[in-house]
Amino acid sequence: MSDNDYELEMHTSLLRPRMHSTSHSRDMATLGIISDPDVTTDFLHLKNEEGVDGDQHAKQIFNEMEKNSALMDNNPLAEQLRMDTLREMPQGLAIKRSVKIKLTNTVSRKSKSSPLSFGKRFKYRISIALKRLNLAFRDILSSCELWYSSLKSIEGHFGSGVVTYFKFLRWLFLMNLIVFVISLSFVVIPQQIQNKQMELNKTSTIGDLVKSIPDQVSSLFFPNQAENFPDNITSNKLSQFKIGNLFTGEGHLTDSFMYYGGYSVGTQEDLQTYSTPKAYFFTSLFAYLFTFIIISVRMARSYRKSFIETSGGLKHVYAHKVFCGWDFSIATEKAAKLKSEAIARELKDNLEEDLRAELLQSNCIHDIYVKFMRIIINALFLFVLTGTGVLVHFLLHRSLLSKLGNISGEVIRVVLNDESATEPGTGESMLLSVVVTTILIVIPKFFSWVVRFEEYRRPRTSLYVTMVRTFLLELVVVAILVVFWLQRDILLCWETSLGQEVYRLIMADFIVAVVAMTIAEFIRSRLNEWYPRIGAPGFDISRNTLNLIHNQTLFWVGFFFSPLLSFVMVVKMYLTFHIKKFGLLRNCEPSSRSWRATQTETLFFVFTFIALLCVLVAYGYIITRVYTSDCGLFSGSNYMYEKILEHAFQLQKGNDFWDFLMFLTKPGVVAGVLLTMCAGVYYLRAQSIAQMQMVKILRQMLYAEAKDKEYLLEKLSTVTGGRKSQIRRSQYKEN
């Protein structure tokens, strides 16, 4: 490197020390921003001498900066360079403001005396116009966002922590809306068109009517054969629609397009024009892959923002909390007061955590007590998990026996025309769903209470432990539900039964967890006005968000067997948003504790991703290893994948590609693929750890380089100040 290049690097590093000095100086020299690399930059180190007022000192700095032609150009790069230079000066705001005004006036005066060329002026006008257009377009999009004003109102009253729940709800609502539009367009409407066409082409005779009696009886077990009913029987069944069917998903909805059993393959001519099995499979596949990709991207971005970019640790936590902890979206005096109390409480909690960490380092007896309590509580958690699973299995078994008894009564009522046979009541069908929903509301509160005995050092650790236990409890409930109906694959139309059970759980959750809980919060808020000791209800962000994840998991479990379940989820989430918003603004008070929205949001996305991954694995097992029933689009084969390959991919047994696919599904091949993936994950993990170590080394090098620069600047300031003192003394002696 030549002397000029070395001086150029030193000057540009002083002008903008936050950039990489070598590359930035070369780029600036290449672009012609710095024409004279020998220009001094001592104005960065000028100190206010005794006896010199602020205006004179600002003028002295301005005179030094004016000598640098790169700073006095009238272009955006020079303006940015001036701003960065002023920002890095160890001077007060008043002096910086005075220097900035002088620089702006001088540059404007020079630009008037030497105007820009037509090409540069046109380029700058175009760039400014594009930036303004971009800002205007962003403002329009932000104002057109779904529920924009509602979210701003919630954020203004309760801060940015509570609004994360409603933004997550809106995101799930839009995703389910897209899935509903796709399933309606490619599955439900084409099937309806095919059924209407079949009704127009169908001709019935008396002989056909007599021969169809066995099919009519068996269709009670296999609802997809309902189109073979005589008109008098189907009208008798379909006419008995009750309001309770909207909550149980049974009755009239059983044979509708709501469930898997209501879809039929159609004739060979229909398969040639529009293949419903192919559309059904590819629509479901697209919905699951679309959701999986979106959640994976959101989770990766949130994880990078929350953990990877802050992997080096947070420095100056208390200073950041004091100067940067305010939530500027707050719009009410009461919320501002609570926010200030929350910041003060968090500072106290952090100080308490640090003090507790120092006190507990040498207390061995207390460590043994804490470990013993955690073992006991974890054992209690496993006991509660097992008991919940046994209870859900018992209720499912009881519901199945009731359903079989009701089907027997329906056979008697239809065949023998005996109207004395009773049908299941709404309360009996909803018993399981209401009990499970109540369990998922009560037990997490028990987890929140018992976690305090484990004495975690940080409150957010207790929150994360409670959230993980609640999530595992919800997964166990869903897993028991799926496993129970997969073991009944020879009974009834188990695909429709599974879809109905999911439907009832979603409806029961809406009734109990949304409507009933909002009413309870309203009653408590009114009682709080008369008896303040009761306390106003608060909004539990973690519990409500986990409830959303549970509902979304239920939807993913039931969507393949209930395409119109997406419509139910869209309506439910729409109502949930407005009911929760009403209950929040009317009944709840802002929390006095702060909420770590970023890291907790990452945990929510991780839970959502794990739930979807488990559902996809379960469907892979269902398609390849579970016997199909005699209803729906993929009946007539042992396993569902056989019909999928036949209708969707036009493959028959004995085909080479068929044999290749069967080879890929063998246990040895699957185990080899899993081992290869594990090896790949291990390699990527090792590479990530190595990169983290390299980042740590580079951070230490940057710290050492900053120390060297600080030492050199201190020596340079000392030399410069001493030389000025000698000149001043010599001038004084001459006078």
Contacts in CASP RR format, 6 or more apart in sequence:
PFRMAT RR
TARGET T0000
AUTHOR 0000-0000-0000
METHOD contacts of the structure
MODEL  1
MSDNDYELEMHTSLLRPRMHSTSHSRDMATLGIISDPDVTTDFLHLKNEE
GVDGDQHAKQIFNEMEKNSALMDNNPLAEQLRMDTLREMPQGLAIKRSVK
IKLTNTVSRKSKSSPLSFGKRFKYRISIALKRLNLAFRDILSSCELWYSS
LKSIEGHFGSGVVTYFKFLRWLFLMNLIVFVISLSFVVIPQQIQNKQMEL
NKTSTIGDLVKSIPDQVSSLFFPNQAENFPDNITSNKLSQFKIGNLFTGE
GHLTDSFMYYGGYSVGTQEDLQTYSTPKAYFFTSLFAYLFTFIIISVRMA
RSYRKSFIETSGGLKHVYAHKVFCGWDFSIATEKAAKLKSEAIARELKDN
LEEDLRAELLQSNCIHDIYVKFMRIIINALFLFVLTGTGVLVHFLLHRSL
LSKLGNISGEVIRVVLNDESATEPGTGESMLLSVVVTTILIVIPKFFSWV
VRFEEYRRPRTSLYVTMVRTFLLELVVVAILVVFWLQRDILLCWETSLGQ
EVYRLIMADFIVAVVAMTIAEFIRSRLNEWYPRIGAPGFDISRNTLNLIH
NQTLFWVGFFFSPLLSFVMVVKMYLTFHIKKFGLLRNCEPSSRSWRATQT
ETLFFVFTFIALLCVLVAYGYIITRVYTSDCGLFSGSNYMYEKILEHAFQ
LQKGNDFWDFLMFLTKPGVVAGVLLTMCAGVYYLRAQSIAQMQMVKILRQ
MLYAEAKDKEYLLEKLSTVTGGRKSQIRRSQYKEN
1 9 0 8 1.000
4 37 0 8 1.000
4 38 0 8 1.000
5 37 0 8 1.000
7 37 0 8 1.000
7 38 0 8 1.000
8 25 0 8 1.000
8 29 0 8 1.000
8 34 0 8 1.000
8 37 0 8 1.000
9 21 0 8 1.000
9 22 0 8 1.000
9 25 0 8 1.000
10 21 0 8 1.000
11 25 0 8 1.000
11 34 0 8 1.000
11 37 0 8 1.000
11 39 0 8 1.000
11 40 0 8 1.000
11 41 0 8 1.000
12 21 0 8 1.000
12 24 0 8 1.000
12 25 0 8 1.000
12 28 0 8 1.000
12 34 0 8 1.000
13 21 0 8 1.000
13 24 0 8 1.000
13 25 0 8 1.000
13 709 0 8 1.000
14 41 0 8 1.000
14 44 0 8 1.000
15 41 0 8 1.000
15 44 0 8 1.000
15 81 0 8 1.000
15 84 0 8 1.000
15 85 0 8 1.000
16 24 0 8 1.000
16 81 0 8 1.000
16 84 0 8 1.000
16 85 0 8 1.000
16 88 0 8 1.000
17 88 0 8 1.000
17 709 0 8 1.000
18 84 0 8 1.000
18 88 0 8 1.000
25 34 0 8 1.000
28 34 0 8 1.000
28 70 0 8 1.000
29 37 0 8 1.000
31 77 0 8 1.000
33 70 0 8 1.000
33 73 0 8 1.000
33 77 0 8 1.000
33 78 0 8 1.000
33 81 0 8 1.000
34 70 0 8 1.000
35 69 0 8 1.000
35 70 0 8 1.000
36 69 0 8 1.000
39 67 0 8 1.000
39 68 0 8 1.000
39 69 0 8 1.000
39 70 0 8 1.000
40 64 0 8 1.000
40 67 0 8 1.000
41 64 0 8 1.000
41 68 0 8 1.000
42 64 0 8 1.000
42 720 0 8 1.000
43 60 0 8 1.000
43 61 0 8 1.000
43 64 0 8 1.000
43 65 0 8 1.000
43 89 0 8 1.000
44 85 0 8 1.000
44 88 0 8 1.000
44 89 0 8 1.000
45 713 0 8 1.000
45 716 0 8 1.000
45 717 0 8 1.000
45 720 0 8 1.000
46 57 0 8 1.000
46 60 0 8 1.000
46 61 0 8 1.000
46 64 0 8 1.000
47 717 0 8 1.000
47 721 0 8 1.000
48 54 0 8 1.000
48 57 0 8 1.000
48 91 0 8 1.000
48 95 0 8 1.000
49 57 0 8 1.000
49 724 0 8 1.000
52 60 0 8 1.000
54 94 0 8 1.000
54 95 0 8 1.000
54 98 0 8 1.000
55 98 0 8 1.000
57 95 0 8 1.000
58 95 0 8 1.000
58 98 0 8 1.000
58 99 0 8 1.000
58 102 0 8 1.000
59 102 0 8 1.000
61 89 0 8 1.000
61 91 0 8 1.000
61 95 0 8 1.000
61 99 0 8 1.000
62 99 0 8 1.000
62 102 0 8 1.000
62 103 0 8 1.000
62 106 0 8 1.000
65 71 0 8 1.000
65 72 0 8 1.000
65 82 0 8 1.000
65 85 0 8 1.000
65 99 0 8 1.000
65 103 0 8 1.000
66 72 0 8 1.000
66 103 0 8 1.000
66 106 0 8 1.000
70 78 0 8 1.000
70 81 0 8 1.000
71 78 0 8 1.000
71 81 0 8 1.000
71 82 0 8 1.000
71 85 0 8 1.000
71 103 0 8 1.000
72 78 0 8 1.000
72 103 0 8 1.000
72 106 0 8 1.000
72 107 0 8 1.000
72 110 0 8 1.000
73 107 0 8 1.000
74 107 0 8 1.000
74 108 0 8 1.000
74 110 0 8 1.000
74 111 0 8 1.000
74 116 0 8 1.000
75 120 0 8 1.000
75 124 0 8 1.000
76 124 0 8 1.000
76 127 0 8 1.000
78 107 0 8 1.000
82 100 0 8 1.000
82 103 0 8 1.000
86 96 0 8 1.000
86 99 0 8 1.000
86 100 0 8 1.000
89 95 0 8 1.000
89 96 0 8 1.000
91 99 0 8 1.000
115 121 0 8 1.000
116 124 0 8 1.000
142 148 0 8 1.000
145 151 0 8 1.000
146 170 0 8 1.000
146 173 0 8 1.000
146 174 0 8 1.000
147 166 0 8 1.000
147 170 0 8 1.000
147 577 0 8 1.000
150 166 0 8 1.000
150 577 0 8 1.000
150 581 0 8 1.000
151 163 0 8 1.000
151 166 0 8 1.000
151 167 0 8 1.000
151 170 0 8 1.000
152 329 0 8 1.000
153 585 0 8 1.000
154 162 0 8 1.000
154 163 0 8 1.000
154 166 0 8 1.000
154 581 0 8 1.000
154 584 0 8 1.000
154 585 0 8 1.000
155 162 0 8 1.000
155 163 0 8 1.000
155 329 0 8 1.000
156 329 0 8 1.000
156 330 0 8 1.000
156 331 0 8 1.000
156 332 0 8 1.000
156 335 0 8 1.000
157 330 0 8 1.000
157 331 0 8 1.000
157 332 0 8 1.000
157 335 0 8 1.000
157 585 0 8 1.000
157 590 0 8 1.000
158 335 0 8 1.000
158 539 0 8 1.000
158 584 0 8 1.000
158 588 0 8 1.000
158 590 0 8 1.000
159 327 0 8 1.000
159 329 0 8 1.000
159 330 0 8 1.000
159 335 0 8 1.000
159 339 0 8 1.000
159 590 0 8 1.000
160 327 0 8 1.000
160 329 0 8 1.000
160 597 0 8 1.000
161 541 0 8 1.000
161 595 0 8 1.000
161 597 0 8 1.000
162 539 0 8 1.000
162 541 0 8 1.000
162 584 0 8 1.000
162 590 0 8 1.000
162 591 0 8 1.000
162 595 0 8 1.000
163 329 0 8 1.000
164 541 0 8 1.000
164 545 0 8 1.000
164 595 0 8 1.000
164 597 0 8 1.000
164 600 0 8 1.000
164 601 0 8 1.000
165 539 0 8 1.000
165 541 0 8 1.000
165 544 0 8 1.000
165 545 0 8 1.000
165 548 0 8 1.000
165 580 0 8 1.000
166 577 0 8 1.000
166 580 0 8 1.000
166 581 0 8 1.000
168 545 0 8 1.000
168 548 0 8 1.000
168 601 0 8 1.000
168 604 0 8 1.000
169 548 0 8 1.000
169 573 0 8 1.000
169 576 0 8 1.000
169 577 0 8 1.000
169 580 0 8 1.000
170 577 0 8 1.000
172 548 0 8 1.000
172 552 0 8 1.000
172 573 0 8 1.000
173 570 0 8 1.000
173 573 0 8 1.000
173 574 0 8 1.000
173 577 0 8 1.000
175 291 0 8 1.000
175 294 0 8 1.000
176 555 0 8 1.000
176 566 0 8 1.000
176 569 0 8 1.000
176 570 0 8 1.000
176 573 0 8 1.000
177 570 0 8 1.000
178 290 0 8 1.000
179 287 0 8 1.000
179 290 0 8 1.000
179 291 0 8 1.000
179 559 0 8 1.000
179 566 0 8 1.000
180 564 0 8 1.000
180 566 0 8 1.000
180 567 0 8 1.000
180 569 0 8 1.000
180 570 0 8 1.000
182 283 0 8 1.000
182 286 0 8 1.000
182 287 0 8 1.000
183 283 0 8 1.000
183 284 0 8 1.000
183 287 0 8 1.000
183 559 0 8 1.000
183 563 0 8 1.000
183 564 0 8 1.000
183 566 0 8 1.000
184 564 0 8 1.000
184 567 0 8 1.000
186 279 0 8 1.000
186 282 0 8 1.000
186 283 0 8 1.000
187 263 0 8 1.000
187 276 0 8 1.000
187 279 0 8 1.000
187 280 0 8 1.000
187 283 0 8 1.000
187 563 0 8 1.000
188 257 0 8 1.000
188 563 0 8 1.000
188 564 0 8 1.000
190 274 0 8 1.000
190 276 0 8 1.000
190 279 0 8 1.000
191 257 0 8 1.000
191 263 0 8 1.000
191 264 0 8 1.000
191 276 0 8 1.000
192 257 0 8 1.000
194 266 0 8 1.000
194 270 0 8 1.000
194 274 0 8 1.000
194 276 0 8 1.000
195 227 0 8 1.000
195 264 0 8 1.000
197 270 0 8 1.000
198 227 0 8 1.000
198 266 0 8 1.000
198 267 0 8 1.000
198 270 0 8 1.000
204 230 0 8 1.000
209 230 0 8 1.000
212 228 0 8 1.000
212 229 0 8 1.000
212 230 0 8 1.000
215 225 0 8 1.000
215 228 0 8 1.000
216 228 0 8 1.000
216 229 0 8 1.000
216 230 0 8 1.000
216 233 0 8 1.000
216 414 0 8 1.000
217 411 0 8 1.000
217 414 0 8 1.000
217 415 0 8 1.000
218 225 0 8 1.000
219 225 0 8 1.000
219 226 0 8 1.000
219 228 0 8 1.000
219 229 0 8 1.000
220 407 0 8 1.000
220 410 0 8 1.000
220 411 0 8 1.000
220 414 0 8 1.000
221 407 0 8 1.000
221 492 0 8 1.000
221 493 0 8 1.000
222 261 0 8 1.000
222 492 0 8 1.000
222 493 0 8 1.000
222 629 0 8 1.000
222 630 0 8 1.000
222 631 0 8 1.000
223 254 0 8 1.000
223 255 0 8 1.000
223 259 0 8 1.000
223 261 0 8 1.000
223 262 0 8 1.000
223 493 0 8 1.000
223 496 0 8 1.000
223 631 0 8 1.000
224 261 0 8 1.000
224 262 0 8 1.000
224 263 0 8 1.000
224 264 0 8 1.000
224 493 0 8 1.000
224 631 0 8 1.000
224 632 0 8 1.000
224 635 0 8 1.000
225 631 0 8 1.000
226 234 0 8 1.000
226 237 0 8 1.000
226 255 0 8 1.000
226 262 0 8 1.000
227 264 0 8 1.000
229 237 0 8 1.000
233 414 0 8 1.000
236 414 0 8 1.000
237 251 0 8 1.000
237 252 0 8 1.000
237 255 0 8 1.000
237 414 0 8 1.000
238 252 0 8 1.000
238 255 0 8 1.000
240 251 0 8 1.000
240 252 0 8 1.000
240 423 0 8 1.000
241 251 0 8 1.000
241 252 0 8 1.000
242 251 0 8 1.000
242 252 0 8 1.000
242 426 0 8 1.000
244 426 0 8 1.000
245 251 0 8 1.000
245 252 0 8 1.000
245 253 0 8 1.000
246 253 0 8 1.000
246 507 0 8 1.000
247 426 0 8 1.000
247 430 0 8 1.000
247 504 0 8 1.000
247 507 0 8 1.000
247 511 0 8 1.000
248 424 0 8 1.000
248 425 0 8 1.000
248 426 0 8 1.000
248 429 0 8 1.000
248 430 0 8 1.000
248 500 0 8 1.000
248 504 0 8 1.000
249 258 0 8 1.000
249 500 0 8 1.000
249 503 0 8 1.000
249 504 0 8 1.000
249 507 0 8 1.000
250 424 0 8 1.000
250 429 0 8 1.000
250 500 0 8 1.000
251 423 0 8 1.000
253 259 0 8 1.000
254 496 0 8 1.000
254 500 0 8 1.000
255 261 0 8 1.000
255 262 0 8 1.000
256 262 0 8 1.000
257 263 0 8 1.000
257 563 0 8 1.000
257 564 0 8 1.000
258 503 0 8 1.000
258 562 0 8 1.000
258 564 0 8 1.000
258 565 0 8 1.000
259 495 0 8 1.000
259 496 0 8 1.000
259 499 0 8 1.000
259 500 0 8 1.000
259 561 0 8 1.000
259 562 0 8 1.000
260 493 0 8 1.000
260 495 0 8 1.000
260 496 0 8 1.000
260 499 0 8 1.000
260 560 0 8 1.000
260 561 0 8 1.000
260 562 0 8 1.000
260 631 0 8 1.000
260 632 0 8 1.000
260 633 0 8 1.000
261 493 0 8 1.000
261 495 0 8 1.000
261 496 0 8 1.000
261 631 0 8 1.000
261 632 0 8 1.000
262 496 0 8 1.000
262 631 0 8 1.000
262 632 0 8 1.000
263 276 0 8 1.000
263 280 0 8 1.000
263 632 0 8 1.000
263 633 0 8 1.000
264 276 0 8 1.000
264 632 0 8 1.000
264 633 0 8 1.000
265 271 0 8 1.000
265 276 0 8 1.000
265 277 0 8 1.000
265 632 0 8 1.000
265 633 0 8 1.000
265 647 0 8 1.000
266 276 0 8 1.000
270 276 0 8 1.000
271 277 0 8 1.000
271 647 0 8 1.000
275 647 0 8 1.000
275 648 0 8 1.000
276 633 0 8 1.000
277 633 0 8 1.000
277 634 0 8 1.000
277 643 0 8 1.000
277 644 0 8 1.000
277 647 0 8 1.000
277 648 0 8 1.000
278 647 0 8 1.000
278 648 0 8 1.000
280 563 0 8 1.000
280 633 0 8 1.000
281 644 0 8 1.000
281 647 0 8 1.000
281 648 0 8 1.000
282 648 0 8 1.000
283 563 0 8 1.000
284 559 0 8 1.000
284 560 0 8 1.000
284 563 0 8 1.000
287 559 0 8 1.000
287 566 0 8 1.000
288 556 0 8 1.000
288 559 0 8 1.000
288 612 0 8 1.000
288 615 0 8 1.000
288 616 0 8 1.000
288 619 0 8 1.000
291 556 0 8 1.000
291 612 0 8 1.000
292 612 0 8 1.000
292 613 0 8 1.000
292 616 0 8 1.000
295 605 0 8 1.000
295 608 0 8 1.000
295 609 0 8 1.000
295 612 0 8 1.000
296 609 0 8 1.000
298 605 0 8 1.000
299 602 0 8 1.000
299 605 0 8 1.000
299 606 0 8 1.000
299 608 0 8 1.000
299 609 0 8 1.000
302 598 0 8 1.000
302 601 0 8 1.000
302 602 0 8 1.000
302 605 0 8 1.000
303 602 0 8 1.000
303 605 0 8 1.000
303 606 0 8 1.000
305 598 0 8 1.000
305 602 0 8 1.000
306 598 0 8 1.000
306 599 0 8 1.000
306 601 0 8 1.000
306 602 0 8 1.000
307 599 0 8 1.000
307 602 0 8 1.000
311 692 0 8 1.000
311 695 0 8 1.000
312 695 0 8 1.000
312 696 0 8 1.000
312 699 0 8 1.000
314 320 0 8 1.000
317 350 0 8 1.000
318 347 0 8 1.000
318 350 0 8 1.000
321 343 0 8 1.000
321 346 0 8 1.000
321 347 0 8 1.000
321 350 0 8 1.000
322 343 0 8 1.000
322 347 0 8 1.000
325 343 0 8 1.000
326 339 0 8 1.000
326 343 0 8 1.000
327 339 0 8 1.000
330 336 0 8 1.000
330 339 0 8 1.000
334 590 0 8 1.000
335 590 0 8 1.000
338 589 0 8 1.000
338 590 0 8 1.000
338 591 0 8 1.000
338 592 0 8 1.000
339 590 0 8 1.000
341 592 0 8 1.000
342 591 0 8 1.000
342 592 0 8 1.000
342 593 0 8 1.000
342 594 0 8 1.000
343 594 0 8 1.000
345 592 0 8 1.000
345 593 0 8 1.000
345 594 0 8 1.000
346 593 0 8 1.000
346 594 0 8 1.000
349 459 0 8 1.000
353 457 0 8 1.000
353 458 0 8 1.000
356 457 0 8 1.000
357 457 0 8 1.000
360 366 0 8 1.000
360 367 0 8 1.000
360 457 0 8 1.000
370 454 0 8 1.000
370 455 0 8 1.000
373 453 0 8 1.000
373 454 0 8 1.000
373 455 0 8 1.000
374 454 0 8 1.000
377 450 0 8 1.000
377 451 0 8 1.000
377 453 0 8 1.000
377 454 0 8 1.000
380 450 0 8 1.000
381 447 0 8 1.000
381 469 0 8 1.000
384 443 0 8 1.000
384 446 0 8 1.000
384 473 0 8 1.000
385 472 0 8 1.000
385 473 0 8 1.000
385 476 0 8 1.000
388 439 0 8 1.000
388 443 0 8 1.000
388 473 0 8 1.000
388 476 0 8 1.000
388 477 0 8 1.000
389 476 0 8 1.000
389 477 0 8 1.000
389 480 0 8 1.000
391 435 0 8 1.000
391 439 0 8 1.000
392 432 0 8 1.000
392 436 0 8 1.000
392 477 0 8 1.000
392 480 0 8 1.000
392 481 0 8 1.000
393 480 0 8 1.000
393 484 0 8 1.000
395 431 0 8 1.000
395 432 0 8 1.000
395 435 0 8 1.000
395 436 0 8 1.000
396 432 0 8 1.000
396 480 0 8 1.000
396 481 0 8 1.000
396 484 0 8 1.000
396 485 0 8 1.000
396 501 0 8 1.000
397 484 0 8 1.000
398 432 0 8 1.000
399 429 0 8 1.000
399 431 0 8 1.000
399 432 0 8 1.000
399 501 0 8 1.000
400 488 0 8 1.000
400 491 0 8 1.000
402 424 0 8 1.000
402 428 0 8 1.000
403 424 0 8 1.000
403 492 0 8 1.000
403 497 0 8 1.000
404 491 0 8 1.000
404 492 0 8 1.000
406 422 0 8 1.000
406 423 0 8 1.000
406 424 0 8 1.000
407 492 0 8 1.000
409 421 0 8 1.000
409 422 0 8 1.000
410 421 0 8 1.000
410 423 0 8 1.000
412 418 0 8 1.000
412 421 0 8 1.000
413 419 0 8 1.000
413 420 0 8 1.000
413 421 0 8 1.000
429 504 0 8 1.000
430 504 0 8 1.000
430 507 0 8 1.000
430 508 0 8 1.000
432 501 0 8 1.000
432 504 0 8 1.000
433 501 0 8 1.000
433 504 0 8 1.000
433 505 0 8 1.000
433 507 0 8 1.000
433 508 0 8 1.000
433 509 0 8 1.000
434 508 0 8 1.000
434 511 0 8 1.000
434 512 0 8 1.000
436 477 0 8 1.000
436 505 0 8 1.000
436 508 0 8 1.000
437 505 0 8 1.000
437 508 0 8 1.000
437 509 0 8 1.000
437 512 0 8 1.000
437 513 0 8 1.000
438 512 0 8 1.000
439 477 0 8 1.000
440 470 0 8 1.000
440 473 0 8 1.000
440 474 0 8 1.000
440 477 0 8 1.000
440 509 0 8 1.000
440 513 0 8 1.000
440 547 0 8 1.000
440 550 0 8 1.000
441 512 0 8 1.000
441 513 0 8 1.000
441 517 0 8 1.000
443 470 0 8 1.000
443 473 0 8 1.000
444 466 0 8 1.000
444 469 0 8 1.000
444 470 0 8 1.000
444 473 0 8 1.000
444 543 0 8 1.000
444 546 0 8 1.000
447 466 0 8 1.000
447 469 0 8 1.000
447 470 0 8 1.000
448 466 0 8 1.000
451 462 0 8 1.000
451 465 0 8 1.000
451 466 0 8 1.000
452 462 0 8 1.000
454 462 0 8 1.000
454 465 0 8 1.000
456 462 0 8 1.000
456 465 0 8 1.000
459 593 0 8 1.000
460 596 0 8 1.000
460 599 0 8 1.000
460 600 0 8 1.000
463 542 0 8 1.000
463 600 0 8 1.000
464 603 0 8 1.000
466 542 0 8 1.000
467 542 0 8 1.000
467 546 0 8 1.000
467 603 0 8 1.000
467 607 0 8 1.000
470 543 0 8 1.000
470 546 0 8 1.000
471 546 0 8 1.000
471 549 0 8 1.000
471 607 0 8 1.000
471 610 0 8 1.000
474 546 0 8 1.000
474 549 0 8 1.000
474 550 0 8 1.000
474 553 0 8 1.000
475 553 0 8 1.000
475 611 0 8 1.000
475 614 0 8 1.000
478 550 0 8 1.000
478 553 0 8 1.000
478 554 0 8 1.000
478 557 0 8 1.000
479 614 0 8 1.000
481 498 0 8 1.000
481 501 0 8 1.000
481 502 0 8 1.000
481 505 0 8 1.000
481 557 0 8 1.000
482 498 0 8 1.000
482 557 0 8 1.000
482 618 0 8 1.000
485 494 0 8 1.000
485 497 0 8 1.000
485 498 0 8 1.000
485 501 0 8 1.000
486 494 0 8 1.000
486 622 0 8 1.000
486 626 0 8 1.000
488 494 0 8 1.000
488 497 0 8 1.000
489 626 0 8 1.000
489 627 0 8 1.000
489 628 0 8 1.000
489 629 0 8 1.000
490 627 0 8 1.000
490 629 0 8 1.000
492 629 0 8 1.000
493 629 0 8 1.000
493 630 0 8 1.000
493 631 0 8 1.000
493 632 0 8 1.000
494 629 0 8 1.000
495 561 0 8 1.000
495 628 0 8 1.000
495 629 0 8 1.000
495 631 0 8 1.000
495 632 0 8 1.000
496 561 0 8 1.000
496 631 0 8 1.000
498 557 0 8 1.000
498 558 0 8 1.000
498 561 0 8 1.000
499 558 0 8 1.000
499 561 0 8 1.000
499 562 0 8 1.000
499 565 0 8 1.000
500 562 0 8 1.000
502 554 0 8 1.000
502 555 0 8 1.000
502 557 0 8 1.000
502 558 0 8 1.000
502 561 0 8 1.000
502 562 0 8 1.000
502 565 0 8 1.000
503 562 0 8 1.000
503 565 0 8 1.000
503 568 0 8 1.000
505 554 0 8 1.000
506 551 0 8 1.000
506 554 0 8 1.000
506 555 0 8 1.000
506 565 0 8 1.000
506 568 0 8 1.000
506 569 0 8 1.000
506 572 0 8 1.000
507 568 0 8 1.000
509 547 0 8 1.000
509 550 0 8 1.000
509 551 0 8 1.000
509 554 0 8 1.000
510 572 0 8 1.000
510 575 0 8 1.000
510 576 0 8 1.000
513 547 0 8 1.000
514 575 0 8 1.000
514 576 0 8 1.000
514 579 0 8 1.000
514 580 0 8 1.000
515 579 0 8 1.000
518 579 0 8 1.000
518 580 0 8 1.000
518 582 0 8 1.000
518 583 0 8 1.000
518 587 0 8 1.000
521 537 0 8 1.000
521 538 0 8 1.000
521 583 0 8 1.000
521 587 0 8 1.000
521 588 0 8 1.000
522 583 0 8 1.000
522 586 0 8 1.000
522 587 0 8 1.000
524 534 0 8 1.000
524 535 0 8 1.000
524 536 0 8 1.000
524 537 0 8 1.000
524 587 0 8 1.000
525 536 0 8 1.000
525 537 0 8 1.000
525 586 0 8 1.000
525 587 0 8 1.000
525 588 0 8 1.000
527 534 0 8 1.000
528 534 0 8 1.000
528 535 0 8 1.000
528 536 0 8 1.000
536 587 0 8 1.000
536 588 0 8 1.000
536 589 0 8 1.000
537 587 0 8 1.000
537 588 0 8 1.000
537 589 0 8 1.000
538 588 0 8 1.000
538 589 0 8 1.000
538 591 0 8 1.000
539 584 0 8 1.000
539 588 0 8 1.000
539 591 0 8 1.000
541 595 0 8 1.000
541 600 0 8 1.000
542 600 0 8 1.000
544 580 0 8 1.000
545 604 0 8 1.000
546 604 0 8 1.000
546 607 0 8 1.000
549 604 0 8 1.000
549 607 0 8 1.000
549 608 0 8 1.000
549 611 0 8 1.000
551 569 0 8 1.000
551 572 0 8 1.000
552 569 0 8 1.000
552 608 0 8 1.000
552 611 0 8 1.000
553 611 0 8 1.000
553 612 0 8 1.000
553 615 0 8 1.000
555 565 0 8 1.000
555 566 0 8 1.000
555 569 0 8 1.000
556 611 0 8 1.000
556 612 0 8 1.000
556 615 0 8 1.000
557 615 0 8 1.000
557 618 0 8 1.000
558 565 0 8 1.000
559 565 0 8 1.000
559 566 0 8 1.000
560 619 0 8 1.000
622 640 0 8 1.000
623 639 0 8 1.000
623 640 0 8 1.000
623 641 0 8 1.000
623 644 0 8 1.000
624 639 0 8 1.000
624 640 0 8 1.000
624 641 0 8 1.000
624 665 0 8 1.000
625 639 0 8 1.000
626 639 0 8 1.000
626 640 0 8 1.000
627 638 0 8 1.000
627 639 0 8 1.000
628 634 0 8 1.000
628 635 0 8 1.000
628 636 0 8 1.000
628 637 0 8 1.000
628 638 0 8 1.000
628 639 0 8 1.000
628 640 0 8 1.000
628 643 0 8 1.000
629 635 0 8 1.000
630 636 0 8 1.000
633 643 0 8 1.000
633 647 0 8 1.000
634 640 0 8 1.000
634 643 0 8 1.000
634 644 0 8 1.000
635 643 0 8 1.000
636 643 0 8 1.000
637 643 0 8 1.000
637 646 0 8 1.000
642 653 0 8 1.000
645 651 0 8 1.000
645 658 0 8 1.000
645 661 0 8 1.000
646 652 0 8 1.000
651 657 0 8 1.000
651 658 0 8 1.000
651 661 0 8 1.000
652 658 0 8 1.000
663 669 0 8 1.000
664 670 0 8 1.000
END
